[in-house]
Amino acid sequence: MTDPINIRGRPAKDYPKRLRVVTIKLTESELEELNLMKTQSGMNRMQLIRKKIFASGEVTMVNVKEVLGELSRQGAELGRIGNNLNQLARHANVLAKQGKLHPHVAEELKKMLEEHAAIQKQLDITWRHLLRAIKK
């Protein structure tokens, strides 16, 4: 009868007690995906959600409307530049048919068109990356 009696009951946890409740709404497909991840990971829903939220490290906050607006403005400006370059190319073709086009001008125009195409391609890639990041 000399056994010490644990007056305090269950041992204290290493982390603070979770008292706050957060409710989320999911579509059927999102819930199915969450349940699949839960089954595959062996964690319960809350453990999985906490891990997904907090284990990702640094969170970057972005005003999506602002970013999309700016990208839209830049895309529109790039489109206007492309239209201007196409008008110059059309005019250069007319001059070339008349034999009045200087070869240096043709080379410069070709260089500008190639630069414009490269910038347009890079903007398209940036759009795709941004849209993928937003969907995650």
Secondary structure in CASP SS format (residue, H / E / C, confidence):
PFRMAT SS
TARGET T0000
AUTHOR 0000-0000-0000
METHOD secondary structure of the structure
MODEL  1
M C 1.00
T C 1.00
D C 1.00
P C 1.00
I C 1.00
N C 1.00
I C 1.00
R C 1.00
G C 1.00
R C 1.00
P C 1.00
A C 1.00
K C 1.00
D C 1.00
Y C 1.00
P C 1.00
K C 1.00
R C 1.00
L C 1.00
R C 1.00
V C 1.00
V C 1.00
T C 1.00
I C 1.00
K C 1.00
L C 1.00
T C 1.00
E H 1.00
S H 1.00
E H 1.00
L H 1.00
E H 1.00
E H 1.00
L H 1.00
N H 1.00
L H 1.00
M H 1.00
K H 1.00
T H 1.00
Q H 1.00
S H 1.00
G C 1.00
M C 1.00
N C 1.00
R H 1.00
M H 1.00
Q H 1.00
L H 1.00
I H 1.00
R H 1.00
K H 1.00
K H 1.00
I H 1.00
F H 1.00
A C 1.00
S C 1.00
G C 1.00
E C 1.00
V C 1.00
T C 1.00
M C 1.00
V C 1.00
N C 1.00
V H 1.00
K H 1.00
E H 1.00
V H 1.00
L H 1.00
G H 1.00
E H 1.00
L H 1.00
S H 1.00
R H 1.00
Q H 1.00
G H 1.00
A H 1.00
E H 1.00
L H 1.00
G H 1.00
R H 1.00
I H 1.00
G H 1.00
N H 1.00
N H 1.00
L H 1.00
N H 1.00
Q H 1.00
L H 1.00
A H 1.00
R H 1.00
H H 1.00
A H 1.00
N H 1.00
V H 1.00
L H 1.00
A H 1.00
K H 1.00
Q H 1.00
G C 1.00
K C 1.00
L C 1.00
H C 1.00
P H 1.00
H H 1.00
V H 1.00
A H 1.00
E H 1.00
E H 1.00
L H 1.00
K H 1.00
K H 1.00
M H 1.00
L H 1.00
E H 1.00
E H 1.00
H H 1.00
A H 1.00
A H 1.00
I H 1.00
Q H 1.00
K H 1.00
Q H 1.00
L H 1.00
D H 1.00
I H 1.00
T H 1.00
W H 1.00
R H 1.00
H H 1.00
L H 1.00
L H 1.00
R H 1.00
A H 1.00
I H 1.00
K H 1.00
K C 1.00
END
